[in-house]
Amino acid sequence: MNGTEKQAAFYRGYLIDDRSLAPLGTALATIVGLWLLVYLVSAIGGQQANGFMAERVAHASFASQSP
């Protein structure tokens, strides 16, 4: 066995075989799902915060226009 074959044998141990694709797919789907959940929650929270600030600005500008 020469050096190249030794390296190939070493790296072959890190390859994904067919039996472990289901857990890998499940893990990937879970990670993507959690990322999407966090993204959607932050997007909704950001919209509510922007709406609150717009309400305050509108109220402040209306109050400053009163005689």
N, CA, C, O and CB atoms as a CASP TS submission, in Angstrom:
PFRMAT TS
TARGET T0000
AUTHOR 0000-0000-0000
METHOD Language model
MODEL 1
PARENT N/A
ATOM      1  N   MET     1       0.860  -1.169   0.000  1.00  0.00           N
ATOM      2  CA  MET     1       0.000   0.000   0.000  1.00  0.00           C
ATOM      3  C   MET     1       0.906   1.231   0.000  1.00  0.00           C
ATOM      4  O   MET     1       1.728   1.415   0.898  1.00  0.00           O
ATOM      5  CB  MET     1      -0.979  -0.002   1.234  1.00  0.00           C
ATOM      6  N   ASN     2       0.739   2.068  -1.024  1.00  0.00           N
ATOM      7  CA  ASN     2       1.566   3.268  -1.087  1.00  0.00           C
ATOM      8  C   ASN     2       0.888   4.424  -0.340  1.00  0.00           C
ATOM      9  O   ASN     2      -0.184   4.250   0.241  1.00  0.00           O
ATOM     10  CB  ASN     2       1.837   3.660  -2.559  1.00  0.00           C
ATOM     11  N   GLY     3       1.506   5.576  -0.360  1.00  0.00           N
ATOM     12  CA  GLY     3       1.002   6.730   0.388  1.00  0.00           C
ATOM     13  C   GLY     3      -0.367   7.184  -0.063  1.00  0.00           C
ATOM     14  O   GLY     3      -1.203   7.560   0.758  1.00  0.00           O
ATOM     15  N   THR     4      -0.601   7.152  -1.362  1.00  0.00           N
ATOM     16  CA  THR     4      -1.899   7.595  -1.884  1.00  0.00           C
ATOM     17  C   THR     4      -3.012   6.673  -1.416  1.00  0.00           C
ATOM     18  O   THR     4      -4.094   7.142  -1.063  1.00  0.00           O
ATOM     19  CB  THR     4      -1.874   7.653  -3.418  1.00  0.00           C
ATOM     20  N   GLU     5      -2.765   5.372  -1.409  1.00  0.00           N
ATOM     21  CA  GLU     5      -3.778   4.424  -0.949  1.00  0.00           C
ATOM     22  C   GLU     5      -4.059   4.599   0.538  1.00  0.00           C
ATOM     23  O   GLU     5      -5.202   4.458   0.971  1.00  0.00           O
ATOM     24  CB  GLU     5      -3.333   2.988  -1.233  1.00  0.00           C
ATOM     25  N   LYS     6      -3.036   4.904   1.321  1.00  0.00           N
ATOM     26  CA  LYS     6      -3.237   5.145   2.751  1.00  0.00           C
ATOM     27  C   LYS     6      -4.107   6.378   2.967  1.00  0.00           C
ATOM     28  O   LYS     6      -5.013   6.371   3.800  1.00  0.00           O
ATOM     29  CB  LYS     6      -1.884   5.315   3.469  1.00  0.00           C
ATOM     30  N   GLN     7      -3.824   7.432   2.213  1.00  0.00           N
ATOM     31  CA  GLN     7      -4.636   8.646   2.347  1.00  0.00           C
ATOM     32  C   GLN     7      -6.076   8.384   1.910  1.00  0.00           C
ATOM     33  O   GLN     7      -7.017   8.852   2.550  1.00  0.00           O
ATOM     34  CB  GLN     7      -4.030   9.797   1.517  1.00  0.00           C
ATOM     35  N   ALA     8      -6.245   7.640   0.823  1.00  0.00           N
ATOM     36  CA  ALA     8      -7.591   7.335   0.339  1.00  0.00           C
ATOM     37  C   ALA     8      -8.354   6.521   1.376  1.00  0.00           C
ATOM     38  O   ALA     8      -9.539   6.765   1.604  1.00  0.00           O
ATOM     39  CB  ALA     8      -7.530   6.574  -0.999  1.00  0.00           C
ATOM     40  N   ALA     9      -7.696   5.568   2.000  1.00  0.00           N
ATOM     41  CA  ALA     9      -8.342   4.751   3.023  1.00  0.00           C
ATOM     42  C   ALA     9      -8.719   5.598   4.227  1.00  0.00           C
ATOM     43  O   ALA     9      -9.770   5.391   4.832  1.00  0.00           O
ATOM     44  CB  ALA     9      -7.428   3.599   3.451  1.00  0.00           C
ATOM     45  N   PHE    10      -7.866   6.547   4.575  1.00  0.00           N
ATOM     46  CA  PHE    10      -8.138   7.424   5.710  1.00  0.00           C
ATOM     47  C   PHE    10      -9.371   8.288   5.433  1.00  0.00           C
ATOM     48  O   PHE    10     -10.270   8.379   6.270  1.00  0.00           O
ATOM     49  CB  PHE    10      -6.913   8.314   6.012  1.00  0.00           C
ATOM     50  N   TYR    11      -9.409   8.911   4.280  1.00  0.00           N
ATOM     51  CA  TYR    11     -10.525   9.803   3.955  1.00  0.00           C
ATOM     52  C   TYR    11     -11.802   9.033   3.626  1.00  0.00           C
ATOM     53  O   TYR    11     -12.891   9.592   3.751  1.00  0.00           O
ATOM     54  CB  TYR    11     -10.152  10.699   2.783  1.00  0.00           C
ATOM     55  N   ARG    12     -11.707   7.784   3.214  1.00  0.00           N
ATOM     56  CA  ARG    12     -12.879   6.973   2.950  1.00  0.00           C
ATOM     57  C   ARG    12     -13.698   6.782   4.220  1.00  0.00           C
ATOM     58  O   ARG    12     -14.913   6.591   4.155  1.00  0.00           O
ATOM     59  CB  ARG    12     -12.472   5.622   2.370  1.00  0.00           C
ATOM     60  N   GLY    13     -13.051   6.830   5.350  1.00  0.00           N
ATOM     61  CA  GLY    13     -13.750   6.707   6.624  1.00  0.00           C
ATOM     62  C   GLY    13     -14.667   7.868   6.912  1.00  0.00           C
ATOM     63  O   GLY    13     -15.601   7.724   7.700  1.00  0.00           O
ATOM     64  N   TYR    14     -14.433   9.030   6.294  1.00  0.00           N
ATOM     65  CA  TYR    14     -15.263  10.203   6.523  1.00  0.00           C
ATOM     66  C   TYR    14     -16.387  10.344   5.504  1.00  0.00           C
ATOM     67  O   TYR    14     -17.188  11.272   5.612  1.00  0.00           O
ATOM     68  CB  TYR    14     -14.411  11.436   6.503  1.00  0.00           C
ATOM     69  N   LEU    15     -16.470   9.465   4.533  1.00  0.00           N
ATOM     70  CA  LEU    15     -17.532   9.536   3.549  1.00  0.00           C
ATOM     71  C   LEU    15     -18.852   9.097   4.173  1.00  0.00           C
ATOM     72  O   LEU    15     -18.884   8.262   5.078  1.00  0.00           O
ATOM     73  CB  LEU    15     -17.195   8.672   2.327  1.00  0.00           C
ATOM     74  N   ILE    16     -19.924   9.669   3.676  1.00  0.00           N
ATOM     75  CA  ILE    16     -21.255   9.308   4.157  1.00  0.00           C
ATOM     76  C   ILE    16     -21.697   8.062   3.400  1.00  0.00           C
ATOM     77  O   ILE    16     -21.716   8.062   2.170  1.00  0.00           O
ATOM     78  CB  ILE    16     -22.281  10.487   3.966  1.00  0.00           C
ATOM     79  N   ASP    17     -22.050   7.012   4.113  1.00  0.00           N
ATOM     80  CA  ASP    17     -22.559   5.844   3.411  1.00  0.00           C
ATOM     81  C   ASP    17     -24.079   5.911   3.369  1.00  0.00           C
ATOM     82  O   ASP    17     -24.685   6.762   4.020  1.00  0.00           O
ATOM     83  CB  ASP    17     -22.082   4.534   4.089  1.00  0.00           C
ATOM     84  N   ASP    18     -24.686   5.027   2.613  1.00  0.00           N
ATOM     85  CA  ASP    18     -26.118   5.094   2.359  1.00  0.00           C
ATOM     86  C   ASP    18     -26.956   4.934   3.629  1.00  0.00           C
ATOM     87  O   ASP    18     -28.072   5.447   3.704  1.00  0.00           O
ATOM     88  CB  ASP    18     -26.504   4.034   1.363  1.00  0.00           C
ATOM     89  N   ARG    19     -26.434   4.242   4.602  1.00  0.00           N
ATOM     90  CA  ARG    19     -27.227   4.006   5.804  1.00  0.00           C
ATOM     91  C   ARG    19     -27.402   5.262   6.637  1.00  0.00           C
ATOM     92  O   ARG    19     -28.361   5.346   7.404  1.00  0.00           O
ATOM     93  CB  ARG    19     -26.588   2.931   6.641  1.00  0.00           C
ATOM     94  N   SER    20     -26.514   6.245   6.520  1.00  0.00           N
ATOM     95  CA  SER    20     -26.602   7.417   7.379  1.00  0.00           C
ATOM     96  C   SER    20     -27.225   8.620   6.685  1.00  0.00           C
ATOM     97  O   SER    20     -27.167   9.725   7.223  1.00  0.00           O
ATOM     98  CB  SER    20     -25.237   7.781   7.879  1.00  0.00           C
ATOM     99  N   LEU    21     -27.819   8.445   5.511  1.00  0.00           N
ATOM    100  CA  LEU    21     -28.430   9.579   4.827  1.00  0.00           C
ATOM    101  C   LEU    21     -29.733  10.015   5.493  1.00  0.00           C
ATOM    102  O   LEU    21     -30.043  11.207   5.486  1.00  0.00           O
ATOM    103  CB  LEU    21     -28.686   9.230   3.373  1.00  0.00           C
ATOM    104  N   ALA    22     -30.497   9.105   6.059  1.00  0.00           N
ATOM    105  CA  ALA    22     -31.755   9.482   6.717  1.00  0.00           C
ATOM    106  C   ALA    22     -31.501  10.364   7.947  1.00  0.00           C
ATOM    107  O   ALA    22     -32.144  11.406   8.070  1.00  0.00           O
ATOM    108  CB  ALA    22     -32.540   8.221   7.128  1.00  0.00           C
ATOM    109  N   PRO    23     -30.608  10.001   8.849  1.00  0.00           N
ATOM    110  CA  PRO    23     -30.341  10.899   9.978  1.00  0.00           C
ATOM    111  C   PRO    23     -29.739  12.231   9.532  1.00  0.00           C
ATOM    112  O   PRO    23     -30.023  13.273  10.122  1.00  0.00           O
ATOM    113  CB  PRO    23     -29.405  10.223  10.968  1.00  0.00           C
ATOM    114  N   LEU    24     -28.916  12.195   8.501  1.00  0.00           N
ATOM    115  CA  LEU    24     -28.329  13.439   8.000  1.00  0.00           C
ATOM    116  C   LEU    24     -29.419  14.335   7.416  1.00  0.00           C
ATOM    117  O   LEU    24     -29.419  15.545   7.648  1.00  0.00           O
ATOM    118  CB  LEU    24     -27.245  13.143   6.934  1.00  0.00           C
ATOM    119  N   GLY    25     -30.334  13.755   6.671  1.00  0.00           N
ATOM    120  CA  GLY    25     -31.449  14.524   6.120  1.00  0.00           C
ATOM    121  C   GLY    25     -32.343  15.088   7.201  1.00  0.00           C
ATOM    122  O   GLY    25     -32.803  16.226   7.107  1.00  0.00           O
ATOM    123  N   THR    26     -32.590  14.295   8.229  1.00  0.00           N
ATOM    124  CA  THR    26     -33.403  14.754   9.355  1.00  0.00           C
ATOM    125  C   THR    26     -32.716  15.912  10.074  1.00  0.00           C
ATOM    126  O   THR    26     -33.363  16.902  10.416  1.00  0.00           O
ATOM    127  CB  THR    26     -33.669  13.597  10.338  1.00  0.00           C
ATOM    128  N   ALA    27     -31.435  15.793  10.298  1.00  0.00           N
ATOM    129  CA  ALA    27     -30.699  16.865  10.964  1.00  0.00           C
ATOM    130  C   ALA    27     -30.705  18.135  10.123  1.00  0.00           C
ATOM    131  O   ALA    27     -30.900  19.230  10.651  1.00  0.00           O
ATOM    132  CB  ALA    27     -29.260  16.430  11.248  1.00  0.00           C
ATOM    133  N   LEU    28     -30.494  17.993   8.828  1.00  0.00           N
ATOM    134  CA  LEU    28     -30.495  19.155   7.946  1.00  0.00           C
ATOM    135  C   LEU    28     -31.870  19.813   7.917  1.00  0.00           C
ATOM    136  O   LEU    28     -31.968  21.039   7.973  1.00  0.00           O
ATOM    137  CB  LEU    28     -30.071  18.752   6.530  1.00  0.00           C
ATOM    138  N   ALA    29     -32.927  19.020   7.830  1.00  0.00           N
ATOM    139  CA  ALA    29     -34.284  19.566   7.816  1.00  0.00           C
ATOM    140  C   ALA    29     -34.603  20.274   9.133  1.00  0.00           C
ATOM    141  O   ALA    29     -35.270  21.309   9.134  1.00  0.00           O
ATOM    142  CB  ALA    29     -35.306  18.449   7.555  1.00  0.00           C
ATOM    143  N   THR    30     -34.133  19.725  10.247  1.00  0.00           N
ATOM    144  CA  THR    30     -34.353  20.346  11.547  1.00  0.00           C
ATOM    145  C   THR    30     -33.643  21.688  11.636  1.00  0.00           C
ATOM    146  O   THR    30     -34.212  22.667  12.121  1.00  0.00           O
ATOM    147  CB  THR    30     -33.878  19.424  12.667  1.00  0.00           C
ATOM    148  N   ILE    31     -32.407  21.734  11.171  1.00  0.00           N
ATOM    149  CA  ILE    31     -31.639  22.986  11.211  1.00  0.00           C
ATOM    150  C   ILE    31     -32.302  24.044  10.342  1.00  0.00           C
ATOM    151  O   ILE    31     -32.442  25.193  10.760  1.00  0.00           O
ATOM    152  CB  ILE    31     -30.185  22.753  10.746  1.00  0.00           C
ATOM    153  N   VAL    32     -32.709  23.667   9.146  1.00  0.00           N
ATOM    154  CA  VAL    32     -33.367  24.627   8.246  1.00  0.00           C
ATOM    155  C   VAL    32     -34.702  25.076   8.835  1.00  0.00           C
ATOM    156  O   VAL    32     -35.047  26.255   8.750  1.00  0.00           O
ATOM    157  CB  VAL    32     -33.585  24.003   6.841  1.00  0.00           C
ATOM    158  N   GLY    33     -35.447  24.161   9.425  1.00  0.00           N
ATOM    159  CA  GLY    33     -36.721  24.507  10.039  1.00  0.00           C
ATOM    160  C   GLY    33     -36.560  25.474  11.205  1.00  0.00           C
ATOM    161  O   GLY    33     -37.330  26.425  11.337  1.00  0.00           O
ATOM    162  N   LEU    34     -35.565  25.234  12.046  1.00  0.00           N
ATOM    163  CA  LEU    34     -35.316  26.140  13.167  1.00  0.00           C
ATOM    164  C   LEU    34     -34.877  27.511  12.682  1.00  0.00           C
ATOM    165  O   LEU    34     -35.304  28.533  13.219  1.00  0.00           O
ATOM    166  CB  LEU    34     -34.262  25.557  14.099  1.00  0.00           C
ATOM    167  N   TRP    35     -34.018  27.530  11.658  1.00  0.00           N
ATOM    168  CA  TRP    35     -33.584  28.809  11.104  1.00  0.00           C
ATOM    169  C   TRP    35     -34.790  29.578  10.550  1.00  0.00           C
ATOM    170  O   TRP    35     -34.908  30.783  10.771  1.00  0.00           O
ATOM    171  CB  TRP    35     -32.521  28.590   9.995  1.00  0.00           C
ATOM    172  N   LEU    36     -35.674  28.895   9.841  1.00  0.00           N
ATOM    173  CA  LEU    36     -36.850  29.538   9.277  1.00  0.00           C
ATOM    174  C   LEU    36     -37.768  30.062  10.381  1.00  0.00           C
ATOM    175  O   LEU    36     -38.308  31.162  10.262  1.00  0.00           O
ATOM    176  CB  LEU    36     -37.608  28.562   8.375  1.00  0.00           C
ATOM    177  N   LEU    37     -37.948  29.299  11.441  1.00  0.00           N
ATOM    178  CA  LEU    37     -38.774  29.734  12.556  1.00  0.00           C
ATOM    179  C   LEU    37     -38.208  30.998  13.188  1.00  0.00           C
ATOM    180  O   LEU    37     -38.948  31.950  13.437  1.00  0.00           O
ATOM    181  CB  LEU    37     -38.887  28.625  13.601  1.00  0.00           C
ATOM    182  N   VAL    38     -36.915  31.018  13.447  1.00  0.00           N
ATOM    183  CA  VAL    38     -36.282  32.205  14.037  1.00  0.00           C
ATOM    184  C   VAL    38     -36.405  33.395  13.098  1.00  0.00           C
ATOM    185  O   VAL    38     -36.669  34.512  13.544  1.00  0.00           O
ATOM    186  CB  VAL    38     -34.797  31.932  14.355  1.00  0.00           C
ATOM    187  N   TYR    39     -36.216  33.167  11.808  1.00  0.00           N
ATOM    188  CA  TYR    39     -36.320  34.237  10.828  1.00  0.00           C
ATOM    189  C   TYR    39     -37.731  34.828  10.801  1.00  0.00           C
ATOM    190  O   TYR    39     -37.894  36.048  10.803  1.00  0.00           O
ATOM    191  CB  TYR    39     -35.937  33.720   9.443  1.00  0.00           C
ATOM    192  N   LEU    40     -38.745  33.969  10.777  1.00  0.00           N
ATOM    193  CA  LEU    40     -40.121  34.457  10.727  1.00  0.00           C
ATOM    194  C   LEU    40     -40.514  35.185  12.004  1.00  0.00           C
ATOM    195  O   LEU    40     -41.189  36.212  11.947  1.00  0.00           O
ATOM    196  CB  LEU    40     -41.074  33.305  10.480  1.00  0.00           C
ATOM    197  N   VAL    41     -40.103  34.670  13.143  1.00  0.00           N
ATOM    198  CA  VAL    41     -40.415  35.328  14.412  1.00  0.00           C
ATOM    199  C   VAL    41     -39.746  36.700  14.473  1.00  0.00           C
ATOM    200  O   VAL    41     -40.362  37.662  14.930  1.00  0.00           O
ATOM    201  CB  VAL    41     -39.961  34.455  15.607  1.00  0.00           C
ATOM    202  N   SER    42     -38.510  36.804  14.024  1.00  0.00           N
ATOM    203  CA  SER    42     -37.832  38.105  14.048  1.00  0.00           C
ATOM    204  C   SER    42     -38.447  39.063  13.037  1.00  0.00           C
ATOM    205  O   SER    42     -38.499  40.267  13.290  1.00  0.00           O
ATOM    206  CB  SER    42     -36.334  37.934  13.763  1.00  0.00           C
ATOM    207  N   ALA    43     -38.915  38.559  11.899  1.00  0.00           N
ATOM    208  CA  ALA    43     -39.547  39.423  10.901  1.00  0.00           C
ATOM    209  C   ALA    43     -40.870  39.967  11.432  1.00  0.00           C
ATOM    210  O   ALA    43     -41.171  41.146  11.247  1.00  0.00           O
ATOM    211  CB  ALA    43     -39.775  38.656   9.581  1.00  0.00           C
ATOM    212  N   ILE    44     -41.653  39.131  12.081  1.00  0.00           N
ATOM    213  CA  ILE    44     -42.931  39.579  12.642  1.00  0.00           C
ATOM    214  C   ILE    44     -42.684  40.556  13.786  1.00  0.00           C
ATOM    215  O   ILE    44     -43.371  41.572  13.896  1.00  0.00           O
ATOM    216  CB  ILE    44     -43.770  38.373  13.135  1.00  0.00           C
ATOM    217  N   GLY    45     -41.712  40.254  14.632  1.00  0.00           N
ATOM    218  CA  GLY    45     -41.381  41.160  15.731  1.00  0.00           C
ATOM    219  C   GLY    45     -40.876  42.502  15.226  1.00  0.00           C
ATOM    220  O   GLY    45     -41.171  43.538  15.821  1.00  0.00           O
ATOM    221  N   GLY    46     -40.124  42.494  14.142  1.00  0.00           N
ATOM    222  CA  GLY    46     -39.627  43.739  13.566  1.00  0.00           C
ATOM    223  C   GLY    46     -40.750  44.577  12.996  1.00  0.00           C
ATOM    224  O   GLY    46     -40.716  45.802  13.105  1.00  0.00           O
ATOM    225  N   GLN    47     -41.737  43.952  12.393  1.00  0.00           N
ATOM    226  CA  GLN    47     -42.875  44.689  11.848  1.00  0.00           C
ATOM    227  C   GLN    47     -43.685  45.328  12.970  1.00  0.00           C
ATOM    228  O   GLN    47     -44.141  46.463  12.832  1.00  0.00           O
ATOM    229  CB  GLN    47     -43.768  43.761  11.006  1.00  0.00           C
ATOM    230  N   GLN    48     -43.866  44.632  14.053  1.00  0.00           N
ATOM    231  CA  GLN    48     -44.622  45.179  15.170  1.00  0.00           C
ATOM    232  C   GLN    48     -43.870  46.343  15.802  1.00  0.00           C
ATOM    233  O   GLN    48     -44.488  47.338  16.181  1.00  0.00           O
ATOM    234  CB  GLN    48     -44.903  44.092  16.216  1.00  0.00           C
ATOM    235  N   ALA    49     -42.553  46.239  15.923  1.00  0.00           N
ATOM    236  CA  ALA    49     -41.762  47.322  16.491  1.00  0.00           C
ATOM    237  C   ALA    49     -41.806  48.541  15.577  1.00  0.00           C
ATOM    238  O   ALA    49     -41.909  49.672  16.052  1.00  0.00           O
ATOM    239  CB  ALA    49     -40.309  46.871  16.720  1.00  0.00           C
ATOM    240  N   ASN    50     -41.726  48.314  14.258  1.00  0.00           N
ATOM    241  CA  ASN    50     -41.797  49.431  13.318  1.00  0.00           C
ATOM    242  C   ASN    50     -43.167  50.099  13.367  1.00  0.00           C
ATOM    243  O   ASN    50     -43.258  51.324  13.281  1.00  0.00           O
ATOM    244  CB  ASN    50     -41.495  48.953  11.894  1.00  0.00           C
ATOM    245  N   GLY    51     -44.213  49.327  13.500  1.00  0.00           N
ATOM    246  CA  GLY    51     -45.556  49.879  13.605  1.00  0.00           C
ATOM    247  C   GLY    51     -45.720  50.702  14.867  1.00  0.00           C
ATOM    248  O   GLY    51     -46.367  51.749  14.848  1.00  0.00           O
ATOM    249  N   PHE    52     -45.146  50.243  15.952  1.00  0.00           N
ATOM    250  CA  PHE    52     -45.213  50.966  17.211  1.00  0.00           C
ATOM    251  C   PHE    52     -44.478  52.292  17.104  1.00  0.00           C
ATOM    252  O   PHE    52     -44.969  53.316  17.578  1.00  0.00           O
ATOM    253  CB  PHE    52     -44.630  50.126  18.345  1.00  0.00           C
ATOM    254  N   MET    53     -43.303  52.279  16.484  1.00  0.00           N
ATOM    255  CA  MET    53     -42.530  53.511  16.330  1.00  0.00           C
ATOM    256  C   MET    53     -43.246  54.478  15.396  1.00  0.00           C
ATOM    257  O   MET    53     -43.253  55.683  15.651  1.00  0.00           O
ATOM    258  CB  MET    53     -41.121  53.203  15.799  1.00  0.00           C
ATOM    259  N   ALA    54     -43.841  53.982  14.332  1.00  0.00           N
ATOM    260  CA  ALA    54     -44.572  54.852  13.409  1.00  0.00           C
ATOM    261  C   ALA    54     -45.765  55.482  14.118  1.00  0.00           C
ATOM    262  O   ALA    54     -46.083  56.647  13.878  1.00  0.00           O
ATOM    263  CB  ALA    54     -45.041  54.061  12.166  1.00  0.00           C
ATOM    264  N   GLU    55     -46.424  54.726  14.986  1.00  0.00           N
ATOM    265  CA  GLU    55     -47.534  55.253  15.760  1.00  0.00           C
ATOM    266  C   GLU    55     -47.071  56.369  16.679  1.00  0.00           C
ATOM    267  O   GLU    55     -47.741  57.395  16.794  1.00  0.00           O
ATOM    268  CB  GLU    55     -48.194  54.147  16.567  1.00  0.00           C
ATOM    269  N   ARG    56     -45.937  56.181  17.333  1.00  0.00           N
ATOM    270  CA  ARG    56     -45.409  57.196  18.243  1.00  0.00           C
ATOM    271  C   ARG    56     -45.005  58.452  17.492  1.00  0.00           C
ATOM    272  O   ARG    56     -45.249  59.562  17.965  1.00  0.00           O
ATOM    273  CB  ARG    56     -44.218  56.649  19.020  1.00  0.00           C
ATOM    274  N   VAL    57     -44.381  58.289  16.312  1.00  0.00           N
ATOM    275  CA  VAL    57     -43.966  59.443  15.521  1.00  0.00           C
ATOM    276  C   VAL    57     -45.197  60.206  15.045  1.00  0.00           C
ATOM    277  O   VAL    57     -45.220  61.436  15.092  1.00  0.00           O
ATOM    278  CB  VAL    57     -43.097  59.002  14.316  1.00  0.00           C
ATOM    279  N   ALA    58     -46.219  59.487  14.589  1.00  0.00           N
ATOM    280  CA  ALA    58     -47.439  60.138  14.132  1.00  0.00           C
ATOM    281  C   ALA    58     -48.110  60.881  15.280  1.00  0.00           C
ATOM    282  O   ALA    58     -48.597  61.996  15.094  1.00  0.00           O
ATOM    283  CB  ALA    58     -48.403  59.111  13.527  1.00  0.00           C
ATOM    284  N   HIS    59     -48.140  60.286  16.444  1.00  0.00           N
ATOM    285  CA  HIS    59     -48.739  60.929  17.603  1.00  0.00           C
ATOM    286  C   HIS    59     -47.946  62.167  18.002  1.00  0.00           C
ATOM    287  O   HIS    59     -48.529  63.205  18.316  1.00  0.00           O
ATOM    288  CB  HIS    59     -48.820  59.949  18.776  1.00  0.00           C
ATOM    289  N   ALA    60     -46.629  62.061  17.990  1.00  0.00           N
ATOM    290  CA  ALA    60     -45.787  63.197  18.363  1.00  0.00           C
ATOM    291  C   ALA    60     -45.941  64.343  17.366  1.00  0.00           C
ATOM    292  O   ALA    60     -45.999  65.503  17.775  1.00  0.00           O
ATOM    293  CB  ALA    60     -44.315  62.765  18.449  1.00  0.00           C
ATOM    294  N   SER    61     -46.010  64.046  16.067  1.00  0.00           N
ATOM    295  CA  SER    61     -46.145  65.103  15.070  1.00  0.00           C
ATOM    296  C   SER    61     -47.536  65.732  15.160  1.00  0.00           C
ATOM    297  O   SER    61     -47.680  66.936  14.945  1.00  0.00           O
ATOM    298  CB  SER    61     -45.891  64.548  13.647  1.00  0.00           C
ATOM    299  N   PHE    62     -48.562  64.936  15.474  1.00  0.00           N
ATOM    300  CA  PHE    62     -49.906  65.488  15.630  1.00  0.00           C
ATOM    301  C   PHE    62     -49.964  66.375  16.850  1.00  0.00           C
ATOM    302  O   PHE    62     -50.575  67.443  16.806  1.00  0.00           O
ATOM    303  CB  PHE    62     -50.950  64.373  15.734  1.00  0.00           C
ATOM    304  N   ALA    63     -49.338  65.956  17.950  1.00  0.00           N
ATOM    305  CA  ALA    63     -49.341  66.730  19.174  1.00  0.00           C
ATOM    306  C   ALA    63     -48.577  68.041  18.999  1.00  0.00           C
ATOM    307  O   ALA    63     -48.949  69.045  19.606  1.00  0.00           O
ATOM    308  CB  ALA    63     -48.742  65.917  20.310  1.00  0.00           C
ATOM    309  N   SER    64     -47.537  68.058  18.199  1.00  0.00           N
ATOM    310  CA  SER    64     -46.759  69.277  18.008  1.00  0.00           C
ATOM    311  C   SER    64     -47.486  70.255  17.088  1.00  0.00           C
ATOM    312  O   SER    64     -47.161  71.442  17.080  1.00  0.00           O
ATOM    313  CB  SER    64     -45.379  68.943  17.438  1.00  0.00           C
ATOM    314  N   GLN    65     -48.472  69.776  16.307  1.00  0.00           N
ATOM    315  CA  GLN    65     -49.209  70.650  15.394  1.00  0.00           C
ATOM    316  C   GLN    65     -50.415  71.279  16.101  1.00  0.00           C
ATOM    317  O   GLN    65     -51.009  72.213  15.562  1.00  0.00           O
ATOM    318  CB  GLN    65     -49.668  69.862  14.150  1.00  0.00           C
ATOM    319  N   SER    66     -50.784  70.810  17.254  1.00  0.00           N
ATOM    320  CA  SER    66     -51.932  71.364  17.955  1.00  0.00           C
ATOM    321  C   SER    66     -51.616  72.789  18.414  1.00  0.00           C
ATOM    322  O   SER    66     -50.485  73.072  18.810  1.00  0.00           O
ATOM    323  CB  SER    66     -52.321  70.474  19.161  1.00  0.00           C
ATOM    324  N   PRO    67     -52.626  73.708  18.363  1.00  0.00           N
ATOM    325  CA  PRO    67     -52.361  75.110  18.786  1.00  0.00           C
ATOM    326  C   PRO    67     -52.181  75.255  20.262  1.00  0.00           C
ATOM    327  O   PRO    67     -51.956  76.363  20.750  1.00  0.00           O
ATOM    328  CB  PRO    67     -53.478  76.010  18.354  1.00  0.00           C
TER
END
